[in-house]
Amino acid sequence: MAGSIFDKQAILKPSAMATVAERRYADAQALVSTKDNARANGAAYLAGFVIEILLKAQLVREYPEIAKKRPHQVEAGEREIWALIWRQHDLEAMLHKLPQLEAALKKRGEVDGTAYLESLRKICARWTIQARYSPDTILMNEAARILEMVRSLKELLK
């Protein structure tokens, strides 16, 4: 029998997370394509969520043994990483734990002449899970700009 999207995932796999990130990116694109400003917040939120998923996939790749642990198995020195993978939504903190990713993005940016790392840092600094509760709104052109930044980063973060 097929599982439900609401079933708790036992083990996060970076490849599956990349698939989910692509689906959320497509969802954001669908909202942007409506050109309806009432859908802009949803598009921008999903764009940031794509980055969150991909950063968590990087953490799972970098710290696979911590990611597999249940809460009661996590040791004191592992709690921060475990929480970033399973509980938190702090993109800046995630990126801070991935210096090799920062170095790779910087190097790739120097080769391509594109500020990948700066774009990622900008998204990480601005996006927050709290956006889903905000009564404030943005315009669709801003959401489209954010989504374009995510498009240029997502393949590099897989």
N, CA and C of each residue as an Amber inpcrd file, in Angstrom:
protein
   474
   0.8540000  -1.1830000   0.0000000   0.0000000   0.0000000   0.0000000
   0.8950000   1.2380000   0.0000000   0.5130000   2.2020000  -0.7610000
   1.2870000   3.4380000  -0.8580000   1.2270000   4.2130000   0.4480000
   2.3490000   4.8490000   0.7720000   2.4060000   5.6590000   1.9760000
   1.7350000   7.0030000   1.7630000   1.6100000   7.7010000   2.8330000
   1.0270000   9.0270000   2.8050000   2.1340000  10.0670000   2.8500000
   1.8920000  11.2170000   2.2640000   2.8710000  12.2960000   2.3440000
   3.0530000  12.7520000   3.7860000   2.1400000  12.4000000   4.6530000
   2.2110000  12.8130000   6.0460000   2.9090000  11.7890000   6.9470000
   3.3320000  10.6590000   6.3670000   4.0930000   9.6750000   7.1300000
   5.4640000  10.2510000   7.4480000   5.9460000  10.0120000   8.6650000
   7.2750000  10.4690000   9.0490000   8.3150000   9.6670000   8.2770000
   9.2690000  10.3530000   7.7180000  10.3320000   9.7050000   6.9720000
  11.3870000   9.1860000   7.9480000  11.7090000   7.9150000   7.8490000
  12.6550000   7.2990000   8.7690000  14.0830000   7.7620000   8.4950000
  14.4770000   7.7640000   7.2500000  15.8310000   8.1630000   6.8820000
  15.7370000   9.1060000   5.6960000  16.3990000  10.2330000   5.8260000
  16.4370000  11.1770000   4.7170000  17.5620000  10.7870000   3.7810000
  17.2660000  10.6970000   2.5070000  18.2810000  10.3910000   1.5040000
  18.4680000  11.6270000   0.6290000  19.7100000  12.0620000   0.4550000
  19.9430000  13.2640000  -0.3430000  19.3270000  13.2060000  -1.7420000
  19.3440000  12.0560000  -2.3740000  18.7660000  11.9560000  -3.7180000
  17.2510000  12.1710000  -3.6890000  16.5830000  11.6140000  -2.6880000
  15.1380000  11.8150000  -2.5550000  14.8360000  13.2680000  -2.2100000
  15.6950000  13.8560000  -1.3910000  15.5020000  15.2630000  -1.0230000
  15.6470000  16.1580000  -2.2510000  16.5760000  15.8190000  -3.1430000
  16.7450000  16.5920000  -4.3790000  15.4910000  16.4980000  -5.2440000
  14.8770000  15.3250000  -5.2670000  13.6250000  15.1550000  -6.0120000
  12.5290000  16.0280000  -5.4280000  12.4260000  16.0240000  -4.1080000
  11.4130000  16.8500000  -3.4400000  11.6800000  18.3340000  -3.7120000
  12.9390000  18.7350000  -3.6710000  13.2910000  20.1310000  -3.9520000
  12.8460000  20.5230000  -5.3660000  13.0510000  19.6400000  -6.3200000
  12.6090000  19.9230000  -7.6980000  11.0930000  20.0770000  -7.7700000
  10.3810000  19.2750000  -7.0310000   8.9070000  19.3740000  -7.0270000
   8.4480000  20.6890000  -6.4130000   9.0670000  21.1010000  -5.3160000
   8.6880000  22.3740000  -4.6970000   9.0770000  23.5500000  -5.5990000
  10.1920000  23.4070000  -6.3200000  10.5790000  24.4430000  -7.2820000
   9.5090000  24.5390000  -8.3840000   9.0560000  23.4040000  -8.8790000
   8.0020000  23.4020000  -9.9060000   6.7120000  24.0130000  -9.3560000
   6.4100000  23.7500000  -8.0800000   5.2360000  24.3680000  -7.4520000
   5.3870000  25.8920000  -7.4420000   6.5680000  26.3660000  -7.0740000
   6.8210000  27.8150000  -7.0470000   6.7020000  28.3970000  -8.4510000
   7.2420000  27.6940000  -9.4350000   7.1310000  28.1570000 -10.8270000
   5.6730000  28.2640000 -11.2500000   4.8710000  27.2780000 -10.8570000
   3.4480000  27.2960000 -11.2160000   2.7620000  28.5230000 -10.6170000
   3.1100000  28.8630000  -9.3830000   2.5240000  30.0550000  -8.7630000
   2.9850000  31.3230000  -9.4730000   4.2620000  31.4010000  -9.8160000
   4.7800000  32.5780000 -10.5240000   4.1010000  32.7130000 -11.8830000
   3.8610000  31.6040000 -12.5490000   3.2640000  31.6510000 -13.8900000
   1.8470000  32.2270000 -13.8910000   1.1930000  32.2350000 -12.7360000
  -0.1500000  32.8220000 -12.6690000  -0.1140000  34.3400000 -12.7980000
   1.0440000  34.9280000 -12.4840000   1.2210000  36.3890000 -12.4710000
   0.2700000  37.0880000 -11.4890000  -0.3100000  36.3260000 -10.5960000
  -1.2520000  36.8270000  -9.6030000  -0.4810000  37.2060000  -8.3360000
  -0.4560000  38.4920000  -8.0060000   0.2770000  38.9490000  -6.8170000
  -0.1820000  38.2550000  -5.5360000  -1.4140000  37.7830000  -5.5160000
  -1.9200000  37.0720000  -4.3350000  -1.1960000  35.7420000  -4.1280000
  -0.5010000  35.2380000  -5.1370000   0.2440000  33.9740000  -5.0510000
   1.7380000  34.1980000  -4.8260000   2.1850000  35.4630000  -4.7660000
   3.6100000  35.7850000  -4.6800000   4.2410000  35.2880000  -3.3880000
   3.5590000  35.4570000  -2.2710000   4.1190000  34.9860000  -0.9990000
   4.3680000  33.4810000  -1.0370000   3.4370000  32.7430000  -1.5700000
   3.5900000  31.2910000  -1.6660000   4.7690000  30.9120000  -2.5420000
   4.9290000  31.6040000  -3.6640000   6.0490000  31.3280000  -4.5640000
   7.3780000  31.6190000  -3.8810000   7.4670000  32.7440000  -3.1890000
   8.7150000  33.1150000  -2.5070000   9.0120000  32.1560000  -1.3590000
   7.9960000  31.7740000  -0.6200000   8.1880000  30.8270000   0.4740000
   8.7160000  29.5000000  -0.0670000   8.0850000  29.0000000  -1.1180000
   8.5270000  27.7320000  -1.6960000   9.9430000  27.8190000  -2.2590000
  10.2820000  28.9570000  -2.8310000  11.6410000  29.1340000  -3.3510000
  12.6700000  28.9760000  -2.2370000  12.4200000  29.5990000  -1.1100000
  13.3140000  29.4510000   0.0340000  13.3000000  28.0440000   0.5950000
  12.1500000  27.4080000   0.5410000  12.0270000  26.0330000   1.0260000
  12.8800000  25.0850000   0.1870000  12.9710000  25.3540000  -1.1030000
  13.8470000  24.5680000  -1.9800000  15.2830000  24.6250000  -1.4590000
  15.7270000  25.8180000  -1.1150000  17.0900000  25.9780000  -0.5840000
  17.2240000  25.2340000   0.7410000  16.2220000  25.3310000   1.6020000
  16.2740000  24.6080000   2.8810000  16.4350000  23.1140000   2.6490000
  15.6460000  22.5510000   1.7740000  15.7180000  21.1170000   1.5000000
  17.1080000  20.7350000   0.9950000  17.6450000  21.5280000   0.0860000
  18.9520000  21.2030000  -0.4880000  20.0840000  21.3730000   0.5200000
  19.9830000  22.3550000   1.3990000  20.9900000  22.4970000   2.4490000
  20.9020000  21.3320000   3.4390000  19.6910000  20.9220000   3.7690000
  19.5370000  19.7630000   4.6530000  20.0960000  18.5090000   3.9760000
  19.9070000  18.3750000   2.6810000  20.4750000  17.2350000   1.9530000
  22.0000000  17.2540000   2.0470000  22.5810000  18.4450000   1.9640000
  24.0330000  18.5680000   2.1150000  24.4610000  18.1440000   3.5170000
  23.6980000  18.5420000   4.5300000  24.0190000  18.1520000   5.9000000
  23.9120000  16.6340000   6.0780000  22.8910000  16.0380000   5.4910000
  22.7360000  14.5890000   5.5750000  23.9180000  13.8980000   4.8920000
  24.3380000  14.4420000   3.7660000  25.4870000  13.8860000   3.0440000
  26.7740000  14.0170000   3.8710000  26.9250000  15.1570000   4.5260000
  28.1300000  15.4350000   5.3040000  28.1350000  14.7070000   6.6550000
  26.9730000  14.5310000   7.2380000  26.8580000  13.9290000   8.5730000
  25.8490000  12.7770000   8.5640000  26.0700000  11.7350000   7.7720000
  25.0640000  10.6760000   7.6260000  24.7520000   9.9230000   8.9130000
  25.7400000   9.7020000   9.7420000  25.4980000   8.9400000  10.9780000
  24.6320000   9.7310000  11.9550000  24.8320000  11.0270000  12.0100000
  24.0010000  11.8660000  12.8890000  22.5650000  11.9040000  12.3680000
  22.4260000  12.0130000  11.0550000  21.0950000  12.0970000  10.4510000
  20.2640000  10.8410000  10.7140000  20.9020000   9.7040000  10.8490000
  20.1930000   8.4320000  11.0570000  19.7050000   8.2360000  12.4880000
  20.2330000   9.0030000  13.4040000  19.9260000   8.7790000  14.8240000
  18.5240000   9.2500000  15.1980000  17.9590000   8.5720000  16.1760000
  16.7060000   8.9710000  16.7950000  17.0550000   9.9770000  17.8850000
  16.1040000  10.8050000  18.3090000  16.4070000  11.8460000  19.3000000
  17.1280000  11.3430000  20.5530000  16.7310000  10.2100000  21.0700000
  17.3350000   9.6950000  22.3080000  18.7580000   9.1620000  22.0960000
  19.1830000   8.9980000  20.8460000  20.5230000   8.4780000  20.5460000
  21.5530000   9.5790000  20.3030000  21.0870000  10.7960000  20.1700000
  21.9720000  11.8980000  19.8030000  22.8180000  12.3140000  21.0000000
  24.1190000  12.3690000  20.7770000  25.0420000  12.7860000  21.8290000
  25.1500000  14.3060000  21.8540000  25.6530000  14.8320000  22.9490000
  25.7190000  16.2860000  23.1400000  26.4010000  17.0000000  21.9860000
  27.5090000  16.4820000  21.5040000  28.2520000  17.1310000  20.4240000
  27.5920000  17.0380000  19.0630000  26.5290000  16.2510000  18.9670000
  25.8270000  16.0450000  17.6940000  24.4970000  16.7980000  17.6250000
  24.0660000  17.3330000  18.7410000  22.7160000  17.9050000  18.8270000
  22.4650000  19.0340000  17.8370000  23.4480000  19.9020000  17.6710000
  23.2380000  21.0450000  16.7720000  23.0050000  20.5840000  15.3370000
  23.8380000  19.6720000  14.8480000  23.6720000  19.1550000  13.4860000
  22.3550000  18.4120000  13.3640000  22.0530000  17.5450000  14.3240000
  20.8120000  16.7840000  14.2880000  19.6020000  17.7280000  14.2320000
  19.6400000  18.7530000  15.0490000  18.5220000  19.7070000  15.0800000
  18.4060000  20.4630000  13.7640000  19.5180000  20.8270000  13.1580000
  19.4610000  21.5120000  11.8690000  18.8390000  20.6230000  10.7940000
  19.1010000  19.3300000  10.8730000  18.5320000  18.4000000   9.8970000
  17.0570000  18.1400000  10.1620000  16.6940000  17.8910000  11.4050000
  15.3600000  17.4050000  11.7250000  14.3860000  18.4280000  12.3080000
  14.8840000  19.4970000  12.9100000  13.9810000  20.3710000  13.6520000
  14.0150000  21.8410000  13.2500000  15.1550000  22.3230000  12.8420000
  15.3060000  23.7600000  12.6330000  15.1870000  24.1420000  11.1630000
  15.0180000  25.4240000  10.9570000  14.8470000  25.9680000   9.6130000
  15.7660000  27.1710000   9.3980000  16.8740000  27.1790000  10.0910000
  17.8110000  28.3010000  10.0720000  18.8310000  28.0940000   8.9510000
  18.5670000  28.6910000   7.7990000  19.4210000  28.4800000   6.6350000
  20.8400000  28.9910000   6.8590000  20.9800000  30.1100000   7.5480000
  22.3200000  30.6380000   7.8220000  23.1230000  29.6590000   8.6730000
  22.4990000  29.0740000   9.6800000  23.1930000  28.1080000  10.5350000
  23.5650000  26.8580000   9.7440000  22.6840000  26.4320000   8.8500000
  22.9900000  25.2760000   8.0040000  24.2050000  25.5620000   7.1350000
  24.1890000  26.7060000   6.4850000  25.3000000  27.0650000   5.6020000
  26.6000000  27.1800000   6.3940000  26.5200000  27.6930000   7.5970000
  27.7030000  27.8250000   8.4490000  28.3470000  26.4620000   8.7400000
  27.5400000  25.4070000   8.7820000  28.0540000  24.0600000   9.0370000
  28.5470000  23.3650000   7.7680000  28.5240000  24.0730000   6.6470000
  28.9290000  23.4950000   5.3700000  30.0220000  24.3290000   4.6960000
  31.1710000  24.4960000   5.3590000  32.2260000  25.3410000   4.7760000
  32.7350000  24.8250000   3.4310000  32.7180000  23.5040000   3.2220000
  33.1590000  22.9610000   1.9500000  32.2160000  23.3660000   0.8190000
  30.9390000  23.4860000   1.1120000  29.9780000  23.9470000   0.1190000
  30.2330000  25.4080000  -0.2130000  30.4610000  26.2210000   0.8100000
  30.7760000  27.6280000   0.5830000  32.0120000  27.7650000  -0.2990000
  33.0360000  26.9880000  -0.0100000  34.2780000  27.0500000  -0.7900000
  34.0240000  26.6290000  -2.2380000  33.2460000  25.5810000  -2.4380000
  32.9460000  25.1090000  -3.7900000  32.1380000  26.1510000  -4.5750000
  31.1720000  26.7940000  -3.9180000  30.3710000  27.8190000  -4.5960000
  31.2210000  29.0380000  -4.9420000  32.1160000  29.3930000  -4.0450000
  33.0050000  30.5250000  -4.3070000  33.9000000  30.2230000  -5.5070000
  34.4790000  29.0410000  -5.5240000  35.3660000  28.6470000  -6.6230000
  34.6000000  28.5900000  -7.9390000  33.4180000  27.9820000  -7.9190000
  32.5940000  27.8910000  -9.1330000  32.2010000  29.2800000  -9.6150000
  31.8920000  30.1630000  -8.6790000  31.5440000  31.5360000  -9.0350000
  32.6910000  32.2750000  -9.6830000  33.8970000  32.0370000  -9.2070000
  35.0740000  32.6690000  -9.8050000  35.2800000  32.1820000 -11.2330000
  35.0300000  30.9060000 -11.4770000  35.1700000  30.3290000 -12.8180000
  34.0800000  30.8620000 -13.7450000  32.8410000  30.8780000 -13.2550000
  31.6900000  31.2850000 -14.0710000  31.4680000  32.7910000 -14.1320000
  32.0940000  33.5260000 -13.2170000  31.8300000  34.9550000 -13.1390000
  30.4610000  35.2620000 -12.5650000  29.9660000  34.3630000 -11.7260000
  28.6470000  34.5130000 -11.1080000  28.8040000  34.4330000  -9.5890000
  28.1130000  35.2820000  -8.8910000  28.2300000  35.3620000  -7.4250000
  27.2900000  34.3680000  -6.7520000  27.5310000  33.0680000  -6.9610000
  26.6700000  32.0350000  -6.3870000  26.6280000  32.1090000  -4.8570000
  27.7910000  32.1860000  -4.2550000  27.8480000  32.1870000  -2.7940000
  27.1340000  33.4060000  -2.2280000  27.3210000  34.5580000  -2.8450000
  26.6490000  35.7700000  -2.3670000  25.1370000  35.6470000  -2.5100000
  24.6800000  35.0570000  -3.6150000  23.2350000  34.8440000  -3.8020000
  22.6860000  33.9100000  -2.7410000  23.4110000  32.8260000  -2.4840000
  22.9550000  31.8810000  -1.4710000  22.9310000  32.5340000  -0.0970000
  23.9690000  33.2710000   0.2300000  23.9860000  33.9600000   1.5320000
  22.8290000  34.9380000   1.6580000  22.4990000  35.6090000   0.5720000
  21.3880000  36.5660000   0.5880000  20.0650000  35.8530000   0.8710000
  19.8550000  34.7300000   0.2140000  18.6300000  33.9620000   0.4490000
  18.6030000  33.4480000   1.8890000  19.7290000  32.8970000   2.3380000
  19.8050000  32.3430000   3.7020000  19.5430000  33.4090000   4.7620000
  20.0320000  34.6200000   4.5160000  19.8590000  35.6980000   5.4890000
  18.4170000  36.2020000   5.5180000  17.7440000  36.1380000   4.3930000
  16.4180000  36.7490000   4.2990000  15.2740000  35.7730000   4.5560000
  15.3990000  34.5470000   4.0610000  14.2830000  33.6110000   4.1410000
  14.0980000  33.1200000   5.5660000  12.8570000  32.9580000   5.9430000
  12.5210000  32.4200000   7.2550000  11.2200000  31.6450000   7.1470000
  11.1250000  30.6130000   7.9310000   9.8910000  29.8310000   7.9800000
   8.7250000  30.7020000   8.4540000   9.0420000  31.7560000   9.1820000
   8.0010000  32.6560000   9.6870000   7.2380000  33.3590000   8.5640000
   7.8000000  33.3680000   7.3550000   7.1220000  34.0000000   6.2250000
   5.7460000  33.3900000   5.9750000   5.6010000  32.1360000   6.3210000
   4.3010000  31.4970000   6.0650000   3.1980000  32.0460000   6.9560000
   3.5660000  32.7710000   8.0010000   2.5810000  33.3650000   8.9010000
   2.4020000  34.8620000   8.6860000   3.1650000  35.4390000   7.7840000
   3.1690000  36.8940000   7.6350000   1.9210000  37.4110000   6.9150000
   1.3080000  38.4530000   7.4630000   0.1880000  39.0820000   6.7700000
   0.6740000  40.0430000   5.6780000   1.9790000  40.3570000   5.6770000
   2.5360000  41.2310000   4.6560000   2.6190000  40.4860000   3.3250000
   2.6830000  41.2370000   2.2510000   2.7520000  40.6050000   0.9330000
   3.8800000  41.2170000   0.1110000   4.3550000  40.4330000  -0.8360000
   5.3110000  40.9440000  -1.8080000   4.6390000  40.8920000  -3.1740000
   5.2600000  41.4900000  -4.1470000   4.7330000  41.4600000  -5.5110000
   5.3380000  40.2800000  -6.2690000   4.6380000  39.8620000  -7.2970000
   5.0750000  38.6980000  -8.0510000   6.4390000  38.9060000  -8.7080000
   6.7580000  40.1370000  -9.1000000   8.0760000  40.3370000  -9.7270000
   9.2000000  40.0710000  -8.7320000   8.9930000  40.3620000  -7.4530000
   9.9980000  40.0460000  -6.4390000  10.0840000  38.5410000  -6.2170000
   8.9500000  37.8750000  -6.1700000   8.9410000  36.4180000  -6.0210000
   9.6430000  35.7640000  -7.2100000   9.3970000  36.2770000  -8.4050000
  10.0480000  35.7320000  -9.6070000  11.5610000  35.9360000  -9.5450000
  11.9870000  37.0570000  -9.0070000  13.4300000  37.3300000  -8.8730000
  14.0640000  36.3440000  -7.8910000  13.3890000  36.0900000  -6.7890000
  13.8860000  35.1200000  -5.8040000  13.9580000  33.7320000  -6.4320000
  12.9250000  33.3650000  -7.1550000  12.8940000  32.0530000  -7.7910000
  14.0190000  31.9090000  -8.8160000  14.3350000  32.9750000  -9.5100000
  15.4430000  32.9420000 -10.4680000  16.7720000  32.7250000  -9.7430000
  16.9530000  33.3490000  -8.5960000  18.1650000  33.1170000  -7.8100000
  18.2520000  31.6440000  -7.4020000  17.1370000  31.0810000  -6.9980000
  17.0970000  29.6780000  -6.5960000  17.3980000  28.7810000  -7.7960000
  16.8680000  29.1300000  -8.9560000  17.1250000  28.3240000 -10.1600000
  18.6160000  28.2280000 -10.4310000  19.3060000  29.3470000 -10.2930000
  20.7390000  29.3520000 -10.5870000  21.5550000  28.6000000  -9.5380000
  20.9810000  28.3670000  -8.3620000  21.7070000  27.6930000  -7.2740000
  21.3660000  26.2080000  -7.1310000  20.1560000  25.8380000  -7.4570000
  19.6880000  24.5060000  -7.0740000  20.5110000  23.3680000  -7.6650000
  20.9560000  23.4880000  -8.8900000  21.7610000  22.4150000  -9.4770000
  23.1140000  22.3060000  -8.7680000  23.6430000  23.4300000  -8.3140000
  24.9260000  23.4230000  -7.6190000  24.8260000  22.8630000  -6.2030000
  23.6250000  22.8830000  -5.6480000  23.4280000  22.4090000  -4.2790000
  23.0410000  20.9340000  -4.1940000  22.8000000  20.3090000  -5.3340000
  22.3760000  18.8910000  -5.3220000  23.5230000  17.9770000  -5.0020000
